[in-house]
């Protein structure tokens, strides 16, 4: 039951990475694919029906983590208090960047909120990647089982490492580049050739996605090698789960297939392959963490999932409510994407 809940937590966050990832990616690439106000509206209208709905999976992931592993949720929120607060402010800034630009029709006003949209989207992804890097690398847990991570110390990976060091920044940079490409593919897949502004945005998005193939693959490889170097538990965990190799194949195969599909102008397939690559990489990270909920830089202080889980009765009752609730969320998300995800609109 504990392992099942661990899979469900990882599945919720993986869904968030894929779905809100293309919203965030669109924000990262927006200055490079949209040069005019009309082109920026194309970018925004591509994500407007979904961006806040996609964040439901972030809330669902956090709620699932709290339900199944009540000891982990407060540990992460308190231990990463400063970066959590920064991410919350950045998420608010991103939302304001989307909504406020329509409140006043003035070039300077629009440029201000477009810049906030770009900066907040980029930094949110960077911090998300750094957060994942911290979970995989391990944190500095004291003898009482508590930890508080400063934003940075000396940027080295040691027993007193902060949130940002060379490894977590590498993971963050990998996340930024891969989600930028993910967002560019989404933009190209959901713009049409019928309207000139959409055609221009789509063409720029396709070119940018092609340019980001090599950096995405290179950073993914570097981050993978660095992960094995800084956290020996990853190799042990993946060795104990041989099927983890499948996720690795899905990750790097997804990057390759996405590039091939994009070159053949099959951008919907390219976007799907990019989604598979993101899920594969995230699944490898989750397997690398298992069986721990908190990996400590001093291994004896790590917290096992079994020790952090709720009582078996609570897990059973929670599952009975979780399944129908999340089935409804997933069903509505599929319906909304099929119903509303049919091209962008350049006006409005």
N, C-alpha and C positions, 0 to 999 in steps of 0.2 A: 504493500500500500504506500509506503514511503517513497519508493522508487517511482511509482505511478504518479504521485503528486509532484515529484521533481520533474518528470517529463511534462506534466501539464503546465507547470510554471515556465519551463523553458519554451514550450509551444506558444504560450501567450506572448512572451517577449520576442520570439522569432516572428510571430505574426505582426507585431508592432514594428519590428525592424523592416520588414518587407513593405508594409502598407504605409506607415508614416514615413518610412525611408524615402519613398519617391516624392512625398511632399517636401521633406527636408532637402532632398537632392535638388528639387526644382528651385528652392530658395538659394542653394549654393551656386547653381549655374545661371541664375536669373540675370546677373549683370553681363554675362558673356553671350547670352542668346537673345536678350531683349534690349534693344538700343533706343527704342522710342516708347512713349506712353502706351500706344496701341499694342505694341509687342509685349509690354509688361502685363497688360490686361489679358492677353492670350495665356501667358504663363499662369497668372492667378486664376483665371476661369478654368484652367485644366485641373487645378487642385481644389477649388473652392467647394465643390459638393462633398468633399471627402475629408479634408484635412482635420477638422475637429472630431469627426466620427472615428477616424483612424486612431486617434489618441485614446479611444475607449480601451484598446488592447493594452496600453500602458497601465491604465487604471486597473484593468482586469488582472494583469500580471502582478501588480503590487498587491492587490486584494487576495489573489491566489497564494502568493508568498506568505502573506500575513495569516491566512486561514490555515495553511498546511504546516508552516514553519514559524510559529509565533515568536520564537527566540531569535530568529535571523532578522526579521523586519526591523525591530527597534535597534538592533546592533548596527545594521547598515545605515539607517537614517541618522543615528547619533554619531556613528563613526565617521561618516562622510557628510557631516552636517554642512560644512561650508560649500562643498561642490553641489550638494543637493539644493541649497538656497540659490546658488548661482544658476543652476539649470532651471529652477522655477522662474526666476526673473527673465531668463533668456526665452523660455517658452511663452511667457506673457508678452515679451517684446516681439516675438515672432507673430503672435496673434494680433497684436496691435498693428504690426507692419502690414498685415493682410487687410484688416478691417478699416483702419483709420485713413488710408490713402483715398478712399472714396468719399470722405466727409467734406473735402474742400477741393474745388477744381482749380489748382494752381500748380505750376511746374515745380516750384521749390518745395511745396508741401509734399508732392508725390515723390520727389527725389529723396527727401528725408526719410519717409516711411519705406521706400524701396531699399535704401541703405540699411535701415534697421532690420528689415526682413532678411537681407543677405547676411549681415553680420551675425544676427541671432541664430539663423539656421546653421551657419557654419560652426559657430562656437558650441551650439547644442550637440551637434554630431561629434565634434572633437571631444567634448566632455563625456558623451555616451561611450565613445571608444575607450577613453581613458578609464572610465568606470569599469568596463569589461576587463581591461588590462589589469586593474587593481584586484578584481575578484580572482582572476587566473593567477597573477603573480603572487598574491598573498599580501596580507596586511600585518602591521606591527601590533600584535595582541600582547597585552601585559599579563602578569602572573594571575590577575583576577579574572581574566577572560574578556577584558574590555579593550577597546582600541579607539583612538581618535587620530585621524589622518590629517596632518597639515597639508596645505595646498602643494607645497614642495619643500624639500630640504636641500640636498646637494645634487639632485637629478641622477643620483646613482641608485642602483637596485641593491639595497642592503636591509638590515634589520630595522632601520629607522626611516625607511622610504616614505615619501609623501605621496599625495595623489598623482602628482605629475613628476615623472622621471623619464629617462630616455626610452624605456620600454613602453610605458603607458602612452607617451606622446607618439611613438611609432604606431601603436594600435589605433590611437585617435586619428592620426594622419591616414592610415589605411581605411578607416571608416569614412572619413571625409571624401577621399577620392572614389571609393567604391559606391557610396551613396550619391555622389555627384553624377557619376556615370548612370546609375540606376534612375535618377531623376531625369537626366537627359534622354534616356531611352523612353521613359514614360511620356515625356513631352512630344517626342517624335512620333510615337505610336498613336497619340491622341490629338494630333493636329492633322488637318486635311490639306490637300493641294488645291481646293476649290477657291479659297480666299487668300489673297496675296500676303496679308500679314501673318496668317497661320503658316503659309508655305515658307516664309522667310525664317520664322522661329523654328519650324520643324527642320529645315535644312541646316541651320546653325547647330541645333541640338544633335543632329546625326553626326556632323563633323566633330563636335566636341566629344561625343561618346566614343568615336573611333580613336581620337587622340588619347583618351583616358584608358584604353585597353592595356597598353604596356605598363603605365604606372600602377594600375590596379593589380595586375598580375605580379609585378615586381614587389610591391608593398605587401601583398598577401603572402608571398614566399618569405620575405624578410621577417614579417611578423610571426610566421609559423616557426621559422628557425630560431628566432629570438625567444619564443615561448618555450621551446624545448630546453633552451639554454638557461633561462631564469627560473623555471619551475619544473624540477624533476618529476613531480607527481603527475604531470600531464602524460609523460611517456608511460608511467606505470598504469595510469587509468586507461589510456587507450590500448595498452597491451592486454589489460583485463577485459576489454570489450573489442574483440577483433572486428566486429561490424562497424566500428568507428572508421575503418578504412573506406567504407562505402561513402560516408559523409565527406571525407577528404576528396574522393573521386568526384562526388557531386559538386563540391565547391569549385575545384579547379577545372573540372569538365564544364561546369556552368559558365565560367568566365570564357573559356575557349569557344563553346557553342554559341554564346551570346555574341561574340565578335564575328563568328562566321555568319550567323543569321542576320546581323546588322549589315554586313557587306553585301548580302543578297537582298537587302531592303525588306526583310521580314522582321519588322521592328517589334511587333507584338510578341513573336517568338523570342526575339532577343531580350525583351523585357522579362519574359517568363524565365528564361535561362539565367538572367541576372538575379531574379528572385531566388532561384534554386541555389545559386552560388552563395548568396547571403545566408540562406537557411543552412547550407552545408557547413560554412565556416562557423556559424553560431552553434550548431549542433556539436561540432568538434570541441568548441570551447566548453560547452556544458558537460560533455563526456570527460574532458580533461579535469574538470572540477570534482566530479563524482569520485568518491562517496562523501565529500566534504561539503558543508554549507559555508563555512568560513575557513579559508586556508591561511594559516599564520606563517610569518617568515621563520618563526621557530616552530618546527613541525609538531612538537608535542603539545602545543597550545591550539592546534586546529580543532574546529568543531565539526563533528560528524553530522550528516543529515539525520541519522537515526536519533541522535541526542537532541536535536533541535526541533523535531517534529511534534505535532500535537498528539493527543491521545488517540489510540486506534478508533474508539467510538466517534470522536469528533471528526476524524478523517472520513469515516464511513458516511456519517450524516451529511458532512459537507459535500461529498461526492454526489449524493442523491440530489442536492440542490444545484450544484455546480453544472452538471451535465445539461439539464434542460435550459438553464439560464444562458450558458455560453452557446448552446445550439441555436437559441434565438438570436443572439448577437451575430454569430457567424452567418446565419441565414439572411439576416437583414443586410449585413455587409456585402454578401454576394449579390443580393437583389439590387442594392444601391449602385454598386459598380456596374452591373449589367444595364440598369435602367438609365443611369445618369452619365456613365463614362463613355459617351459616344461623341467624342470630338470636343474641341474647345470653341469658345465664342470670343470674338475679338471686340465685341461691343458690349456696353453696359457699364 
